[in-house]
Amino acid sequence: MKIVDHIKDANGKTLFSFELLPPAKGQGIQSIFQTMDALMEFKPPFIDVTYHREDYMYKQHDSGLLERIAYRKRPGTVAICAAIMNKYKVDAVPHLICGGFTKEETENALIDLNFLGIDNVLVLRGDARKGDSDFIPSTGGHAYATDLLRQVHEMNQGKYLHEENVISEKTDFCIGVAGYPEKHFESPNFNTDFKWLKKKVDMGAEFIVTQMFFNVEKYKEFVTKCRDNGIHVPIIPGLKPLTTKKQLISLPKIFHLDIPESLSEAVDECKTNADVRKVGEDWLVEQCKELIKFGAPVLHFYTMSNPGPTKKIVERLA
């Protein structure tokens, strides 16, 4: 079932959804099932599973030469989505990213998803590799999320790579894209963000999932600005509680977001991480209450495959 249909069928009720990380290479899927088991009582209509691009490691040979080896730390997104849908009977939403994949590999992944009955995807450019100052596309791959979005949309029209004169079966993917309530860090200004976001919607995107934020007013302003710019698809807020003091530095650095002064001061006063978790939980509960009152269609929690903090928050809301 498509994300937009889940939202439509909810008749204005705010839903809960969760995002999971694939386990690191060499680990089993049991950690995914344990996370799902802890969250299924909240009846999520869909579960996101992230995709991670390849990274590089360096192996030193006896000769002293260093060999650069490409590896993927967290493989298995497509298979995890299939396993979740089979075991829990909920929709799974795989992330599709540009980095680390050729256009042909992307097409093959989309064919697999279509055969598995997975009809929702979240289209993203993805992050730069560690050690790269900027995003560098893979040879034969896409450089921008709009290019990847175009490929998915063309498959929905029955257009496949290298099959110009062949009539092919149309896929029917419901396509989501990312939104940035505090501006994408590479965008020259906020208005430029909306120009590109509107283009993605015009190209076929049907819903938006936002970057995490800690100020509900940022989300409200973002939604209003979207509507003013002719963007009328559902806008799903992405949420994550603060759980450690280190996140006061790491989250703004990694995700280019602002942590409100009152929240950062409250965290600074905490003596232990348990105290931080309580502050972060209380803050996010109040955020969620405001978002529900505002009419957010779904509250989407970035669990990082650690269900504990999210479970406590949703229990206070359900």
Secondary structure, 3 states (H helix, E strand, C coil): CCHHHHHHHCCCCCEEEEEECCCCCCCCCHHHHHHHHHHHHHCCCEEEECCCCCEEEEEECCCCCEEEEEECCCCCHHHHHHHHHHHHCCEEEEEEECCCCCHHHHHHHHHHHHHCCCCEEEEECCCCCCCCCCCCCCCCCCCCHHHHHHHHHHHHCCCCCCCCCCCCCCCCCEEEEEECCCCCCCCCCHHHHHHHHHHHHHCCCCEEEECCCCCHHHHHHHHHHHHHCCCCCCEECEECCCCCCCHHHHHHHHHCCCCCHHHHHHHHCCCCHHHHHHHHHHHHHHHHHHHHHHCCCEEEEECCCCHHHHHHHHHHHC
